[in-house]
Amino acid sequence: MEMSRSNNCLYQWLEKKDLDPTNKLSDDEWEEFIKIHEDGFAEEGTKLGIQFLRIWISDGNLEKYREVKRLRKLLEDH
């Protein structure tokens, strides 16, 4: 299954082979599992993304990124 990936998003694409490597579930059982859990997975993924972003900012990475970007611009301008 081919999926287009944007550089402007976080995502996790899990196929049956990733979660059920020993093939315990039939395709129908897998589809039922997906139907039941896809919304919850999306919600938890959103919560995790928010948490990661907050940690990234609180660890000082936003300021570091902005400073590096500012310094690169100064170097390019001279």
N, C-alpha and C positions, 0 to 999 in steps of 0.2 A: 504494500500500500504506500503510495507516494504522497508526501505532504509538503506543501510549500512552507518555508520558514521565513519569517520576517526578522530583521535585525532589531526590531523595535518591540520585542516581546519576550517574556519568559514562557516556556511551555515544557510540558512533559508528555511525551507520546509513549504510552505503554501498550504494546500488543500482547496478545495471548501468549506468545512464545516467551515474552519477558517475565510474565507473572506465573505462568503455568508451564515451566520448561519440561516437566515430565508428562504433560498432556493428560492430566487427570480429568479435565472437563471436556465434554463434547462441544462442538461449535454452538449448539443450541443453549447449553448450560452457560457457556461463556457469554453469549448474547444476553441471557437473563441476568447474569452477574453485572454486566455493563449497564443494562437498563436500570437496575436497582441502585448502583453506586456512582454513576457518572455525575450526577448533580452534587453529591457530597464530596466527591473527589475534586470537582471544580471549586467548590466553596473552600475546602481545606487548602487547595493550592493557592487560592487568592490570599487566605490568611497567612500562609507561609511566605508568599511574596512580599506582603506588607511588612511582616516581621523582619525578613532579610533586608529590605530597604531601610527600615528604621535602624537596624543594627549597623548597616553600612554607613549611614549618615552619622550615627552617634559615635562610631569608631574614628570619626574624623576623615573618612575617605572623600566626602564631598568637598571639604575645604582643600584637601590635598590635590584632588583632581582639578579644581578651579585654579589653584596656585600653579600647578604644572602647565595648565593651558595658558595662563597669563604669561608665564615665563617663556614658553615657546613662542607666543606671539611677539614678545619683546625681542627675542632673538631673530625672528623672521623679519621684523621691521628694521633691524640694524644691519 
